[in-house]
Amino acid sequence: MKNKNVRNSGMGFISVLTLIFIVLKLTNNISWSWIWVLSPIWITAVLLIIIFAVIMIGGRIKKGKW
């Protein structure tokens, strides 16, 4: 149960950060490109893909399948 709360709080932080960036962009308080405004979402996705790949490749190497 404790692990589930940690996971949800991380998603909440990313969501809040993204919403803050979107509001700042729409009110012209920042002049960033939209790719940087939405960066918390895509950076998180890229990191999750990298972590997943490292775990999968490491597991295959450890089991001797590569």
Order of alpha helices (4+ residues) and beta strands (2+ residues): alpha-alpha-alpha
